[in-house]
Amino acid sequence: MLKYRLITGPDDSSFCQRISDLLDLGYQLHGSPSITFNTAKNSVIAAQALIWRESVAEEHK
């Protein structure tokens, strides 16, 4: 299991679903999401970092 993941993609419902699925698996959000605009594709791209919850617990021991 990866302790850190950076998910990127178009800012749409499938991006939100991917993040929701990882939260259900045990990841937690790490920091704020970021967005940028891809002028070539005329679309908004989002990014969200997630970390595995067990790694957070280990850091605070």
Buried (B, 14 or more C-beta within 10 A) or exposed (E): EEEEBEBEBEBEEEBEEBBEEBEEEEBEEBEEEEEEEEEEEEEEBBBBBBBBBEBEEEEEE
